[in-house]
Structure formats: structure tokens, C-alpha cells
């Protein structure tokens, strides 16, 4: 989106608001934990007053800039003569913002959650949340019961029945490859015992539930899966986030321990450029949640002004 505002304060407020919208979406819908912060002057949008970012860590421990929000101030408005009539009936330049999240976030979903069997989709974004797979579907009553379960679930969840002629094993594999969060298995023995088997895509755990409680159990399971997917991704990020207080330490970490590196910085671009050249990392963001790790810059040894997340990125 792009917005025009009457005051610098309104533009700053919208810039921060949209960053928080993106962060909320990533964490509470996509189950992707983030680091929120401000880009350095070198990494910000050219001509912007400030660029804010959300950074996620992928499976291979590279960072992915997952969404940005830019406060343009009134520099572009002055350059291109974009004005409005203010309350004093005088022409005044507008204050601009620009913010976006692109299709790269689809890559983030794949690279944060996926495994060797295929996609693992977060339940709140999965186009099909539950796939019902009938076992021995040609036997009397099996397909009818599968569609009965679908009708029970469809008012609250996105649900389908795989009634194709393929084998159950093939259907299981396809459901896993597509990342469908919950698989429901129902066969003659299950029907006789008034039960079904729920299978989690994220852990492959099997849970037997009563058909009388299946709607409630599927709902609980989808919430549990979202929570567990977020916590696993957060544990991965946290276990691959390191602290460096000297240049040699930073080089050793970058070479042997891929992930985020937290280190103090003096604020000078010369050090930022040197770290890219010597260590092979770029500044990912100056986090809003600052920590005091040392008194001096990791690169030059002069007094530090900010703690920065560094890393290799896509």
C-alpha cells in the first residue's frame, strides 16, 4: 500500500502500524516467529526516512526479509510537487508511506515449516485443513460415513473427502506432500467402533477419537498444531542465534554456525561494509528490543550505539 498524510506523526504511525500488521499475520496465521526492527541507513529504501522490517530465519539458517514498511517523509513529495491544501488554506507537501509483503512469504512458509515429505501448511492458512480418507471405501457404508463426517466438519473447517480410486497409501502420501494439517482415516473397523483416526501432518502422530466428538477434537488439534509449529520454528531460530563481541568471534560463528549473529555496532557504514566484506554478513535489522552486549563495536572497537542482528540472507 501507499498512503499520503498531513503530518509526519501520522505517516510514522501508519508505517509502524503496517509493520505490526505484517508481524501479527506472520506469527498468528503463518506460525513464523520474527525479529522486528529498523533497517540501517545503508539497507533502508533509498530516499526514505526510515525502513522497518520483519526478519525470519529459514531451515538452512539464512534470513529472509519477510515484509517491510517505509516512512518516506515529505522528500519525494517536495521533489515531485505533491501538495495538499492545509487548514490554513496553504499548499503543503504530503508525508508518504509505502509498505508491502510479497509472494516471497510463500517461500518462507515452505522454508520454515516444510520437511522431506513436502509442505507443512499452518492450519490458519491451509486451503484444505482436513482431508478425510476412506479405508476400503468400496465396502458398504464407508463412503457414506466419510461424507457424513465431512458434513459435520464443513461448517467450521475447510474439509474434503478423497474418494478417488487410488490406494489409501497413495492418498496418505499426497495429503502429506500437499501439507494438509489433519488427515482423518475412517474404515469399516472404525465405523463399527464409532471412531476415526486423526493424523497430524506436522508430527505424524495418530490420535483415535470418538465420532461424537470429532468436530471438537479437530478444532483442538488444529490449534495445537499451529501452536507447536510456531514453537518449533521459534526454538530453531533461538538455537541458531548467537552473540559475538569481537570480529574474530563473529568470523568464527559465521563460518561454522549459520544463523543470526547479535553484535554491537558503532553506527558507521564503514564498519557495516567491512563486516560484509570480511565476515560475509549483512545487517538484517536494528531490533526494537535492544540488548547491551558490550560497550564497543564488534568491528572497530569504538563506542557502540546499537545492537544489530547480522546474517546471511536470501
SEBAZA-287120 format. One record per residue (C-alpha): residue number from 1; residue in three letters; chain; x, y, z. Coordinates in Angstrom, 3 decimals, always signed. Layout:
SEBAZA-287120
    k    r  c        xx        yy        zz
  NUM  ala  A         X         Y         Z
...
end
This chain:
SEBAZA-287120
    k    r  c        xx        yy        zz
    1  unk  A    +0.000    +0.000    +0.000
    2  unk  A    +0.884    +3.656    -0.392
    3  unk  A    -0.565    +6.471    +1.720
    4  unk  A    -0.401   +10.255    +1.945
    5  unk  A    -0.662   +12.063    +5.280
    6  unk  A    -0.921   +15.631    +6.518
    7  unk  A    +1.727   +15.290    +9.233
    8  unk  A    +4.985   +13.476    +9.869
    9  unk  A    +3.470   +11.957   +13.011
   10  unk  A    +0.590   +10.383   +11.071
   11  unk  A    +2.985    +8.914    +8.499
   12  unk  A    +5.206    +7.436   +11.204
   13  unk  A    +2.173    +5.971   +12.973
   14  unk  A    +0.930    +4.295    +9.763
   15  unk  A    +4.402    +2.941    +8.962
   16  unk  A    +4.642    +1.288   +12.381
   17  unk  A    +1.027    +0.110   +12.251
   18  unk  A    +1.550    -1.767    +8.990
   19  unk  A    +4.756    -3.404   +10.191
   20  unk  A    +2.801    -4.690   +13.187
   21  unk  A    +0.008    -5.935   +10.898
   22  unk  A    +2.540    -7.965    +8.927
   23  unk  A    +4.219    -9.263   +12.075
   24  unk  A    +0.867   -10.294   +13.549
   25  unk  A    -0.046   -12.101   +10.312
   26  unk  A    +3.270   -13.975   +10.171
   27  unk  A    +3.210   -15.092   +13.786
   28  unk  A    -0.506   -15.657   +14.411
   29  unk  A    -1.510   -17.019   +10.993
   30  unk  A    +1.653   -18.395    +9.382
   31  unk  A    +3.300   -19.580   +12.644
   32  unk  A    +6.564   -17.882   +11.654
   33  unk  A    +8.499   -16.195   +14.504
   34  unk  A   +10.190   -12.921   +13.645
   35  unk  A   +12.674   -10.280   +14.615
   36  unk  A   +11.172    -6.788   +14.238
   37  unk  A   +13.302    -3.738   +13.786
   38  unk  A   +14.633    -0.864   +11.732
   39  unk  A   +16.939    -1.117    +8.736
   40  unk  A   +20.283    +0.668    +8.789
   41  unk  A   +20.660    +3.688    +6.532
   42  unk  A   +22.562    +1.522    +4.059
   43  unk  A   +19.808    -1.100    +3.891
   44  unk  A   +16.761    +1.174    +4.016
   45  unk  A   +14.729    +2.191    +0.951
   46  unk  A   +16.671    +4.841    -0.958
   47  unk  A   +15.300    +8.268    -0.087
   48  unk  A   +13.200    +7.048    +2.831
   49  unk  A   +13.435    +8.496    +6.309
   50  unk  A   +13.139    +5.029    +7.814
   51  unk  A   +12.504    +1.436    +6.752
   52  unk  A   +11.127    -1.099    +9.233
   53  unk  A   +11.395    -4.827    +8.632
   54  unk  A   +10.376    -8.251    +9.865
   55  unk  A   +13.127   -10.865    +9.535
   56  unk  A   +12.569   -14.638    +9.682
   57  unk  A   +15.087   -17.475    +9.830
   58  unk  A   +14.724   -20.308    +7.322
   59  unk  A   +15.537   -24.022    +7.784
   60  unk  A   +19.006   -23.507    +6.299
   61  unk  A   +19.600   -20.651    +8.764
   62  unk  A   +19.551   -17.891    +6.173
   63  unk  A   +17.473   -14.819    +6.941
   64  unk  A   +14.517   -13.762    +4.828
   65  unk  A   +13.248   -10.193    +4.825
   66  unk  A    +9.577   -11.073    +5.080
   67  unk  A    +7.886    -7.672    +4.947
   68  unk  A    +8.862    -4.012    +5.004
   69  unk  A    +7.241    -0.704    +5.843
   70  unk  A    +8.769    +2.585    +4.685
   71  unk  A    +8.340    +6.104    +6.042
   72  unk  A    +9.163    +8.409    +3.118
   73  unk  A    +8.662   +11.671    +4.989
   74  unk  A    +7.981   +14.530    +2.570
   75  unk  A   +11.165   +14.289    +0.493
   76  unk  A    +9.527   +12.679    -2.546
   77  unk  A    +6.509   +14.976    -2.231
   78  unk  A    +8.761   +18.040    -2.383
   79  unk  A   +10.708   +16.620    -5.330
   80  unk  A    +7.587   +15.886    -7.366
   81  unk  A    +5.365   +18.731    -6.157
   82  unk  A    +2.748   +16.578    -4.397
   83  unk  A    +0.830   +19.022    -2.215
   84  unk  A    -2.468   +19.437    -0.411
   85  unk  A    -4.336   +22.444    +0.921
   86  unk  A    -3.895   +22.533    +4.700
   87  unk  A    -6.148   +24.025    +7.402
   88  unk  A    -4.583   +27.453    +6.883
   89  unk  A    -5.618   +27.183    +3.210
   90  unk  A    -1.986   +26.977    +2.137
   91  unk  A    -0.307   +24.377    -0.049
   92  unk  A    +1.821   +21.947    +1.917
   93  unk  A    +3.771   +18.803    +0.859
   94  unk  A    +2.274   +15.485    +1.945
   95  unk  A    +4.030   +12.851    +4.031
   96  unk  A    +4.176    +9.443    +2.370
   97  unk  A    +4.376    +5.809    +3.416
   98  unk  A    +4.804    +2.615    +1.433
   99  unk  A    +4.561    -0.923    +2.761
  100  unk  A    +4.354    -4.426    +1.384
  101  unk  A    +4.587    -8.160    +1.806
  102  unk  A    +5.296   -10.059    -1.402
  103  unk  A    +4.935   -13.622    -2.688
  104  unk  A    +8.313   -14.373    -1.090
  105  unk  A    +6.287   -15.093    +2.063
  106  unk  A    +5.117   -18.278    +0.290
  107  unk  A    +8.779   -19.259    +0.128
  108  unk  A    +9.042   -18.530    +3.840
  109  unk  A    +6.152   -20.905    +4.627
  110  unk  A    +7.896   -23.657    +2.641
  111  unk  A   +11.368   -23.000    +4.061
  112  unk  A   +10.339   -22.548    +7.703
  113  unk  A    +7.871   -25.431    +8.031
  114  unk  A    +8.393   -27.888    +5.159
  115  unk  A   +10.068   -31.286    +5.561
  116  unk  A   +11.291   -34.156    +3.383
  117  unk  A    +7.708   -35.317    +2.773
  118  unk  A    +6.608   -31.978    +1.294
  119  unk  A    +4.696   -28.957    +2.505
  120  unk  A    +3.621   -28.468    +6.103
  121  unk  A    +0.986   -25.762    +5.953
  122  unk  A    -0.040   -23.743    +9.011
  123  unk  A    -3.685   -24.594    +9.773
  124  unk  A    -4.924   -21.000    +9.631
  125  unk  A    -3.724   -20.536    +6.036
  126  unk  A    -4.210   -24.073    +4.649
  127  unk  A    -6.764   -24.111    +1.784
  128  unk  A    -7.750   -27.620    +2.938
  129  unk  A    -7.421   -28.021    +6.692
  130  unk  A    -8.740   -31.577    +6.900
  131  unk  A    -8.684   -34.403    +4.359
  132  unk  A   -10.914   -37.395    +5.009
  133  unk  A    -9.543   -40.624    +3.567
  134  unk  A   -11.902   -43.617    +3.498
  135  unk  A   -10.294   -47.033    +4.010
  136  unk  A   -11.796   -49.911    +1.972
  137  unk  A   -14.158   -47.375    +0.504
  138  unk  A   -15.918   -49.918    -1.720
  139  unk  A   -17.378   -51.620    +1.338
  140  unk  A   -20.929   -50.661    +2.228
  141  unk  A   -21.282   -47.560    +4.351
  142  unk  A   -17.659   -46.394    +4.266
  143  unk  A   -18.050   -43.562    +1.748
  144  unk  A   -21.380   -42.596    +3.278
  145  unk  A   -19.704   -42.246    +6.686
  146  unk  A   -16.822   -40.247    +5.171
  147  unk  A   -19.229   -37.733    +3.663
  148  unk  A   -21.228   -37.672    +6.893
  149  unk  A   -18.045   -36.662    +8.742
  150  unk  A   -17.378   -34.034    +6.084
  151  unk  A   -20.835   -32.560    +6.619
  152  unk  A   -20.191   -32.479   +10.374
  153  unk  A   -16.922   -30.599    +9.935
  154  unk  A   -17.580   -28.310    +6.973
  155  unk  A   -19.374   -25.570    +8.909
  156  unk  A   -16.200   -24.828   +10.888
  157  unk  A   -13.334   -26.121    +8.760
  158  unk  A   -12.166   -26.416    +5.175
  159  unk  A   -12.594   -30.142    +4.584
  160  unk  A   -12.574   -32.568    +1.645
  161  unk  A   -13.071   -36.296    +1.071
  162  unk  A   -10.581   -38.114    -1.145
  163  unk  A   -12.917   -40.607    -2.826
  164  unk  A   -10.598   -41.262    -5.779
  165  unk  A    -9.748   -44.831    -6.826
  166  unk  A    -6.147   -44.533    -5.642
  167  unk  A    -4.873   -46.683    -2.786
  168  unk  A    -5.056   -45.367    +0.800
  169  unk  A    -1.249   -45.285    +0.976
  170  unk  A    -1.076   -43.123    -2.140
  171  unk  A    -3.707   -40.803    -0.671
  172  unk  A    -1.771   -40.538    +2.599
  173  unk  A    +1.388   -39.547    +0.731
  174  unk  A    -0.409   -36.986    -1.410
  175  unk  A    -2.066   -35.447    +1.638
  176  unk  A    +1.345   -35.181    +3.299
  177  unk  A    +3.002   -33.715    +0.207
  178  unk  A    +0.303   -31.039    -0.020
  179  unk  A    +0.793   -30.156    +3.644
  180  unk  A    -2.811   -30.696    +4.749
  181  unk  A    -2.711   -30.210    +8.551
  182  unk  A    -5.058   -33.032    +9.626
  183  unk  A    -5.892   -36.318    +7.939
  184  unk  A    -8.971   -38.282    +9.011
  185  unk  A    -8.860   -42.039    +8.399
  186  unk  A   -12.157   -43.925    +8.515
  187  unk  A   -12.716   -47.594    +7.683
  188  unk  A   -15.144   -50.437    +8.466
  189  unk  A   -13.487   -51.255   +11.806
  190  unk  A   -13.560   -47.580   +12.836
  191  unk  A   -17.242   -47.304   +11.899
  192  unk  A   -18.051   -50.386   +13.977
  193  unk  A   -16.348   -48.778   +16.974
  194  unk  A   -17.806   -45.291   +16.306
  195  unk  A   -14.362   -43.751   +15.948
  196  unk  A   -11.911   -42.239   +13.468
  197  unk  A    -8.158   -41.762   +13.406
  198  unk  A    -6.765   -38.220   +13.185
  199  unk  A    -3.214   -37.871   +11.848
  200  unk  A    -1.164   -34.707   +12.362
  201  unk  A    +0.828   -33.574    +9.337
  202  unk  A    +3.485   -31.827   +11.424
  203  unk  A    +4.414   -34.759   +13.690
  204  unk  A    +2.649   -37.739   +12.001
  205  unk  A    +1.092   -38.539   +15.386
  206  unk  A    -2.091   -40.651   +15.222
  207  unk  A    -4.990   -39.944   +17.594
  208  unk  A    -8.126   -42.066   +17.876
  209  unk  A   -11.273   -40.045   +18.606
  210  unk  A   -14.967   -40.763   +19.007
  211  unk  A   -17.118   -39.734   +16.032
  212  unk  A   -19.392   -37.999   +18.546
  213  unk  A   -16.547   -35.609   +19.418
  214  unk  A   -14.800   -35.323   +16.072
  215  unk  A   -15.638   -31.665   +15.371
  216  unk  A   -14.343   -30.531   +18.765
  217  unk  A   -11.240   -32.745   +18.525
  218  unk  A   -10.341   -31.498   +15.031
  219  unk  A   -10.685   -27.899   +16.224
  220  unk  A    -8.463   -28.546   +19.241
  221  unk  A    -5.915   -30.345   +17.116
  222  unk  A    -5.665   -27.544   +14.547
  223  unk  A    -4.999   -25.046   +17.340
  224  unk  A    -2.383   -27.349   +18.869
  225  unk  A    -0.668   -27.790   +15.504
  226  unk  A    -0.448   -24.010   +14.984
  227  unk  A    +0.997   -23.541   +18.469
  228  unk  A    +3.516   -26.367   +18.083
  229  unk  A    +4.622   -25.266   +14.607
  230  unk  A    +5.308   -21.756   +15.909
  231  unk  A    +7.188   -23.050   +18.949
  232  unk  A    +9.340   -25.392   +16.844
  233  unk  A   +10.229   -22.578   +14.450
  234  unk  A   +10.954   -20.267   +17.397
  235  unk  A   +13.196   -22.884   +19.018
  236  unk  A   +15.044   -23.261   +15.693
  237  unk  A   +15.530   -19.500   +15.435
  238  unk  A   +16.633   -19.120   +19.048
  239  unk  A   +19.056   -22.064   +18.907
  240  unk  A   +20.657   -20.549   +15.791
  241  unk  A   +21.024   -17.024   +17.192
  242  unk  A   +24.494   -16.280   +18.505
  243  unk  A   +26.299   -13.408   +20.233
  244  unk  A   +29.652   -12.017   +19.061
  245  unk  A   +31.670    -9.351   +20.866
  246  unk  A   +34.838    -9.398   +18.717
  247  unk  A   +35.496    -9.529   +14.982
  248  unk  A   +37.327   -12.857   +15.247
  249  unk  A   +34.441   -14.348   +17.204
  250  unk  A   +31.990   -13.097   +14.593
  251  unk  A   +34.045   -14.618   +11.751
  252  unk  A   +34.230   -17.965   +13.536
  253  unk  A   +30.465   -18.028   +14.115
  254  unk  A   +29.666   -17.005   +10.527
  255  unk  A   +31.894   -19.754    +9.147
  256  unk  A   +30.753   -22.568   +11.426
  257  unk  A   +27.361   -21.702   +12.918
  258  unk  A   +24.868   -20.386   +10.354
  259  unk  A   +22.063   -18.203   +11.685
  260  unk  A   +21.573   -14.770   +13.237
  261  unk  A   +24.503   -13.075   +14.952
  262  unk  A   +23.763   -10.402   +17.533
  263  unk  A   +26.565    -7.864   +17.864
  264  unk  A   +27.087    -4.243   +18.864
  265  unk  A   +27.711    -1.596   +16.190
  266  unk  A   +29.064    +1.945   +16.243
  267  unk  A   +26.635    +3.170   +13.575
  268  unk  A   +29.229    +3.851   +10.880
  269  unk  A   +28.685    +2.413    +7.415
  270  unk  A   +32.414    +1.735    +7.075
  271  unk  A   +32.078    -0.991    +9.706
  272  unk  A   +28.917    -2.321    +8.103
  273  unk  A   +30.727    -2.569    +4.748
  274  unk  A   +33.730    -4.239    +6.362
  275  unk  A   +31.585    -6.868    +8.060
  276  unk  A   +30.024    -7.737    +4.710
  277  unk  A   +33.449    -7.999    +3.086
  278  unk  A   +35.357    -9.764    +5.868
  279  unk  A   +32.660   -11.814    +7.597
  280  unk  A   +30.188   -12.224    +4.738
  281  unk  A   +27.145   -10.981    +6.650
  282  unk  A   +24.773    -8.049    +6.193
  283  unk  A   +22.804    -6.120    +8.770
  284  unk  A   +19.336    -7.611    +8.990
  285  unk  A   +17.838    -5.061   +11.376
  286  unk  A   +18.325    -2.903   +14.434
  287  unk  A   +15.786    -4.660   +16.689
  288  unk  A   +13.250    -2.647   +18.645
  289  unk  A   +14.119    -4.820   +21.653
  290  unk  A   +17.685    -3.652   +22.248
  291  unk  A   +20.237    -5.561   +24.347
  292  unk  A   +23.538    -4.264   +25.692
  293  unk  A   +26.031    -6.983   +24.759
  294  unk  A   +29.232    -4.915   +25.008
  295  unk  A   +30.426    -1.325   +25.203
  296  unk  A   +32.280    -1.363   +21.892
  297  unk  A   +31.575    -2.009   +18.212
  298  unk  A   +32.289    -5.588   +17.126
  299  unk  A   +34.209    -4.279   +14.123
  300  unk  A   +36.219    -1.172   +15.049
  301  unk  A   +36.249    -1.221   +18.851
  302  unk  A   +34.849    +2.299   +19.140
  303  unk  A   +31.864    +3.024   +21.420
  304  unk  A   +28.777    +1.132   +20.270
  305  unk  A   +25.405    +2.783   +19.726
  306  unk  A   +23.120    -0.095   +18.715
  307  unk  A   +22.764    -3.859   +18.900
  308  unk  A   +22.197    -5.301   +15.423
  309  unk  A   +21.100    -8.658   +14.035
  310  unk  A   +23.542    -9.762   +11.308
  311  unk  A   +23.352   -12.733    +8.999
  312  unk  A   +23.442   -14.216    +5.528
  313  unk  A   +20.203   -13.668    +3.664
  314  unk  A   +18.220   -14.557    +0.554
end
